[in-house]
Amino acid sequence: MERTLNLIFKEKIIAIIRGIERDAILDMALAIKKGGISCLEIALDHSTAGSVRNAYELITLLKKEFGEELCVGAGTVLSEEEVWQCARAGAAYIISPNTNCAVIRKTKQLGLVSMPGAFTPSEVVMAYEAGADIVKLFPAGILGIEYIKSVRSPLKHIAMSAVGNVTPENCTDFLNAGCCCVGVGSNLADRKVIACGDFEKITSNAREYVRNIRENAL
């Protein structure tokens, strides 16, 4: 758990992979890795039971293929059962869009890094007191930089991330506002780009995020 947290704090960026089929996942993960991002979140799709199971299988596949070269976590985790299944698949961290204390406690019981989502200061504190390692401010793009600065001001002791409409251009704004890391999804890997098999574009996008963070994050 400590190694995972240290890596997240060091790299300051997590790539969010959502709705990707098995035949593209390895190429996509490799493209992101080539771009300098080693933390990947496989988001659970709750539209069908099969989609959720597919996410577990993708986590297992990535762990088998890349081992310690990638730090793989699970996203959109909504229940204790899903926490257990993600841990069983090999996830190192559990991310949610909401604050669910039972999910947080289960995550910590299993020795994984907990990153629940929050929108208000009350939710941030609730998540932290339940054991969250990092609280995900979501959706960050709607909340805005000034809101995040205001929340951070009295709650500096709580590690927070920013997720939601984080672009290469604004990613360092969130970091410099006090967030310890950012999560990026469609702005990194658009589904149209994936469908075309343009993995070089994904690598290029990843490199742009990494370059901006290295050059401009305080």
MARVOVEX-785692 format. One record per atom (N, C-alpha, C): y, x, z. Coordinates in steps of 0.1 Angstrom, whole numbers, padded with zeros to 4 digits, always signed. Layout:
<atoms>
YXZ...
</atoms>
This chain:
<atoms>
-0012+0008+0000+0000+0000+0000+0013+0009+0000+0012+0019+0008+0024+0028+0009+0027+0035-0005+0016+0039-0011+0017+0046-0024+0023+0036-0034+0019+0023-0034+0024+0013-0043+0039+0011-0041+0043+0009-0029+0057+0007-0025+0065+0019-0030+0061+0031-0027+0068+0043-0030+0070+0044-0045+0060+0040-0053+0061+0040-0068+0071+0030-0073+0071+0018-0067+0081+0008-0071+0095+0012-0067+0097+0018-0056+0110+0023-0052+0115+0034-0061+0105+0042-0065+0109+0054-0073+0113+0050-0087+0104+0041-0094+0106+0038-0108+0116+0027-0109+0117+0018-0099+0127+0007-0099+0126-0004-0110+0114-0004-0116+0112-0015-0126+0098-0019-0127+0095-0032-0129+0082-0037-0131+0082-0045-0144+0073-0042-0152+0071-0050-0165+0063-0062-0162+0068-0074-0166+0061-0087-0164+0054-0091-0177+0041-0092-0176+0033-0096-0188+0028-0110-0186+0032-0119-0195+0029-0133-0194+0024-0139-0207+0013-0146-0207+0008-0153-0218+0002-0144-0229-0003-0132-0225-0008-0123-0235-0024-0124-0235-0029-0125-0247-0044-0126-0249-0051-0112-0247-0063-0113-0244-0071-0102-0241-0071-0091-0252-0071-0095-0265-0072-0086-0276-0059-0078-0278-0048-0082-0271-0035-0075-0272-0031-0067-0259-0038-0070-0248-0033-0065-0235-0033-0050-0234-0044-0043-0239-0045-0029-0238-0034-0022-0246-0032-0027-0259-0021-0021-0267-0008-0023-0261-0006-0035-0255+0007-0037-0249+0010-0029-0237+0000-0028-0228+0001-0019-0216+0003-0005-0220-0004+0000-0230-0002+0014-0235+0012+0016-0240+0017+0006-0247+0031+0007-0253+0041+0008-0241+0039+0000-0231+0049+0000-0220+0047+0013-0212+0035+0018-0210+0033+0031-0204+0040+0042-0211+0039+0042-0225+0045+0052-0233+0060+0052-0231+0065+0040-0228+0080+0039-0226+0085+0043-0213+0075+0047-0204+0079+0052-0191+0078+0043-0179+0072+0031-0182+0071+0021-0171+0056+0021-0167+0053+0023-0154+0039+0023-0150+0035+0011-0141+0045+0003-0137+0042-0008-0128+0042-0021-0137+0030-0028-0138+0028-0039-0146+0024-0051-0138+0030-0062-0140+0027-0075-0134+0020-0084-0144+0008-0088-0141+0001-0098-0149+0004-0112-0143+0012-0120-0149+0016-0133-0144+0005-0144-0146+0001-0151-0136-0008-0162-0137-0002-0174-0145-0009-0179-0154-0005-0191-0161-0013-0203-0156-0006-0212-0149-0012-0223-0142-0014-0235-0151-0012-0234-0164-0013-0246-0172-0028-0251-0173-0037-0242-0172-0051-0245-0172-0059-0236-0162-0070-0240-0157-0078-0232-0149-0083-0219-0156-0086-0221-0169-0090-0210-0178-0080-0199-0179-0067-0204-0180-0056-0194-0181-0055-0186-0168-0057-0192-0157-0056-0184-0144-0068-0174-0144-0080-0178-0147-0091-0169-0148-0089-0158-0157-0082-0161-0168-0079-0150-0178-0070-0139-0172-0061-0143-0164-0052-0134-0157-0060-0124-0148-0070-0130-0141-0078-0121-0132-0086-0111-0141-0091-0116-0152-0099-0107-0161-0090-0096-0167-0077-0100-0170-0068-0089-0176-0065-0079-0165-0063-0083-0153-0061-0073-0142-0073-0063-0141-0085-0069-0141-0097-0061-0140-0098-0051-0152-0095-0056-0164-0096-0048-0176-0086-0037-0176-0074-0039-0171-0064-0029-0171-0068-0018-0160-0073-0022-0149-0077-0013-0139-0088-0004-0144-0097-0010-0151-0109-0003-0157-0104+0007-0167-0095+0003-0176-0090+0012-0187-0081+0023-0182-0072+0020-0174-0061+0029-0170-0062+0035-0156-0070+0029-0148-0072+0035-0134-0059+0036-0127-0056+0048-0122-0044+0051-0114-0032+0054-0123-0034+0054-0136-0023+0057-0145-0013+0045-0145-0017+0033-0142-0009+0022-0141-0010+0015-0128+0001+0010-0123+0000+0003-0110+0001-0012-0113-0010-0019-0113-0011-0033-0117-0010-0043-0106-0002-0053-0107-0001-0063-0098-0002-0077-0104-0002-0087-0096-0003-0101-0101+0010-0109-0098+0014-0118-0107+0026-0126-0105+0023-0140-0106+0033-0148-0102+0031-0163-0101+0019-0167-0093+0017-0160-0082+0006-0163-0073+0010-0174-0063+0003-0185-0063+0008-0197-0056+0000-0201-0044-0012-0195-0042-0021-0199-0032-0029-0188-0025-0034-0190-0014-0042-0180-0007-0055-0176-0015-0061-0186-0021-0072-0184-0030-0069-0175-0041-0057-0177-0047-0053-0168-0058-0050-0154-0054-0045-0153-0042-0043-0139-0036-0056-0132-0035-0066-0139-0030-0079-0133-0028-0085-0129-0042-0084-0138-0051-0090-0135-0065-0083-0123-0071-0069-0122-0070-0062-0111-0076-0065-0098-0069-0067-0098-0056-0071-0086-0049-0085-0082-0053-0094-0091-0055-0107-0089-0060-0107-0083-0074-0098-0087-0082-0096-0082-0096-0091-0068-0096-0084-0064-0085-0078-0050-0085-0063-0050-0084-0056-0061-0081-0042-0061-0080-0037-0053-0068-0027-0045-0070-0021-0037-0059-0010-0044-0052-0004-0054-0058+0007-0062-0052+0007-0076-0057+0013-0085-0049+0013-0099-0052+0027-0104-0053+0031-0110-0064+0044-0115-0066+0044-0130-0068+0053-0137-0062+0054-0152-0064+0068-0156-0068+0070-0168-0074+0084-0172-0076+0090-0179-0064+0082-0182-0054+0086-0189-0042+0083-0182-0029+0088-0188-0018+0084-0183-0005+0073-0192+0001+0061-0187+0002+0050-0194+0008+0044-0184+0019+0047-0188+0032+0043-0179+0043+0028-0176+0043+0020-0186+0039+0006-0184+0039+0001-0174+0029+0008-0174+0017+0005-0165+0007+0009-0151+0011+0021-0150+0018+0025-0137+0022+0016-0131+0033+0012-0139+0042+0003-0134+0053-0011-0130+0047-0016-0138+0038-0029-0134+0032-0028-0121+0024-0017-0119+0017-0015-0107+0010-0015-0095+0019-0008-0096+0031-0008-0085+0040-0021-0083+0047-0028-0094+0049-0042-0093+0055-0051-0084+0046-0049-0085+0033-0057-0078+0024-0052-0064+0020-0041-0060+0027-0036-0047+0025-0028-0045+0013-0022-0056+0007-0015-0055-0006+0000-0056-0003+0008-0051-0013+0022-0053-0012+0026-0067-0015+0035-0073-0007+0039-0087-0009+0053-0088-0014+0055-0095-0025+0069-0097-0031+0071-0112-0034+0074-0120-0025+0076-0134-0028+0090-0136-0033+0092-0148-0039+0105-0151-0045+0114-0159-0035+0127-0158-0036+0136-0165-0028+0149-0168-0036+0156-0179-0032+0168-0182-0038+0180-0182-0029+0177-0185-0016+0188-0186-0006+0186-0176+0005+0197-0173+0013+0195-0164+0024+0184-0168+0034+0183-0181+0036+0173-0187+0046+0159-0183+0041+0157-0185+0028+0144-0181+0022+0141-0166+0022+0151-0158+0020+0150-0144+0021+0145-0140+0035+0152-0145+0045+0148-0141+0059+0135-0147+0063+0132-0159+0058+0118-0165+0061+0107-0156+0055+0109-0152+0043+0099-0143+0036+0098-0130+0043+0109-0124+0047+0109-0111+0054+0101-0113+0068+0104-0123+0075+0098-0125+0088+0083-0128+0087+0079-0133+0076+0065-0136+0074+0057-0124+0070+0065-0113+0066+0058-0100+0063+0060-0094+0049+0069-0101+0042+0072-0096+0028+0077-0081+0028+0072-0073+0019+0077-0060+0018+0090-0059+0009+0090-0067-0001+0102-0069-0009+0104-0084-0012+0116-0088-0012+0119-0102-0015+0125-0103-0029+0119-0111-0037+0124-0112-0051+0135-0123-0052+0147-0119-0056+0158-0128-0058+0156-0134-0072+0153-0147-0073+0150-0153-0085+0155-0167-0086+0161-0171-0097+0164-0163-0110+0177-0155-0109+0176-0142-0110+0187-0133-0107+0198-0135-0117+0195-0138-0130+0205-0140-0140+0214-0152-0137+0209-0162-0131+0216-0174-0128+0224-0171-0115+0218-0165-0105+0225-0162-0093+0237-0153-0095+0235-0143-0103+0246-0134-0107+0248-0123-0097+0255-0112-0101+0257-0100-0094+0265-0103-0081+0276-0111-0081+0284-0113-0070+0276-0121-0059+0268-0130-0063+0259-0137-0053+0250-0127-0046+0244-0119-0054+0234-0109-0048+0241-0100-0039+0253-0095-0042+0261-0087-0033+0264-0094-0020+0267-0107-0021+0271-0114-0009+0258-0116+0000+0247-0118-0006+0234-0120+0002+0230-0106+0008+0232-0096+0000+0228-0083+0005+0237-0078+0017+0249-0082+0017+0259-0077+0027+0254-0079+0041+0249-0091+0045+0244-0092+0059+0230-0089+0061+0223-0087+0049+0208-0086+0050+0204-0073+0043+0211-0062+0046+0208-0049+0040+0195-0043+0044+0190-0048+0055+0177-0042+0060+0165-0048+0053+0167-0058+0044+0156-0064+0037+0156-0059+0023+0145-0053+0018+0144-0048+0004+0144-0060-0005+0152-0060-0015+0152-0071-0025+0151-0066-0039+0145-0074-0048+0144-0071-0062+0151-0082-0070+0154-0080-0082+0161-0090-0091+0152-0093-0103+0149-0106-0105+0140-0110-0116+0147-0122-0123+0147-0122-0136+0152-0133-0143+0164-0129-0151+0162-0128-0165+0173-0124-0174+0179-0111-0171+0170-0101-0168+0174-0087-0165+0173-0080-0179+0183-0075-0184+0184-0068-0197+0186-0053-0195+0184-0045-0206+0187-0031-0205+0202-0029-0201+0210-0038-0205+0225-0036-0203+0228-0039-0188+0222-0049-0182+0226-0053-0169+0217-0048-0158+0206-0042-0161+0196-0038-0151+0202-0029-0140+0210-0020-0144+0216-0011-0133+0227-0018-0125+0233-0029-0130+0242-0037-0122+0235-0043-0110+0223-0048-0112+0215-0054-0101+0211-0043-0091+0207-0031-0097+0203-0020-0088+0215-0015-0080+0226-0014-0086+0238-0009-0079+0244-0019-0070+0240-0032-0071+0244-0042-0062+0235-0042-0049+0225-0034-0049+0217-0032-0037+0202-0036-0039+0198-0041-0051+0184-0043-0053+0176-0030-0054+0164-0030-0049+0156-0018-0049+0148-0017-0063+0147-0028-0070+0140-0027-0083+0143-0040-0091+0139-0040-0103+0140-0052-0112+0127-0055-0118+0125-0068-0122+0114-0072-0129+0118-0077-0143+0112-0072-0154+0116-0076-0167+0105-0081-0175+0107-0092-0183+0097-0099-0190+0100-0100-0205+0105-0111-0209+0107-0114-0224+0117-0104-0230+0126-0099-0222+0136-0090-0228+0130-0077-0231+0118-0074-0225+0111-0062-0228+0101-0064-0239+0093-0075-0238+0082-0078-0247+0083-0092-0252+0091-0095-0262+0092-0108-0268+0079-0112-0274+0075-0124-0273+0062-0129-0279+0061-0127-0294+0073-0129-0301+0073-0127-0315+0070-0112-0319+0075-0103-0311+0072-0089-0313+0057-0086-0311+0052-0092-0300+0037-0090-0297+0029-0096-0308+0033-0108-0313+0025-0115-0324+0025-0107-0336+0036-0099-0339+0036-0091-0351+0029-0077-0349+0025-0075-0336+0018-0062-0333+0028-0050-0334+0041-0053-0331+0051-0042-0332+0052-0035-0318+0042-0028-0314+0041-0022-0301+0051-0010-0300+0055-0005-0311+0065+0006-0310+0078+0000-0305+0081-0012-0309+0093-0019-0304+0093-0021-0289+0081-0024-0284+0080-0026-0270+0082-0012-0263+0076-0001-0268+0078+0012-0262+0093+0016-0263+0100+0012-0274+0114+0015-0275+0122+0008-0265+0119-0005-0263+0126-0013-0253+0124-0008-0239+0112-0004-0236+0109+0002-0222+0117+0015-0220+0117+0023-0230+0125+0036-0229+0140+0033-0226+0145+0022-0232+0159+0019-0230+0162+0015-0216+0153+0007-0210+0154+0003-0196+0153+0016-0187+0143+0024-0190+0141+0036-0181+0153+0045-0183+0158+0047-0195+0170+0056-0197+0182+0051-0189+0185+0038-0190+0197+0033-0183+0195+0034-0168+0183+0032-0163+0181+0033-0149+0183+0047-0144+0177+0057-0151+0179+0071-0148+0193+0076-0149+0200+0071-0159+0214+0076-0161+0224+0069-0153+0222+0056-0149+0233+0048-0144+0231+0042-0130+0218+0042-0125+0216+0037-0112+0221+0047-0101+0228+0041-0092+0233+0050-0081+0222+0055-0072
</atoms>
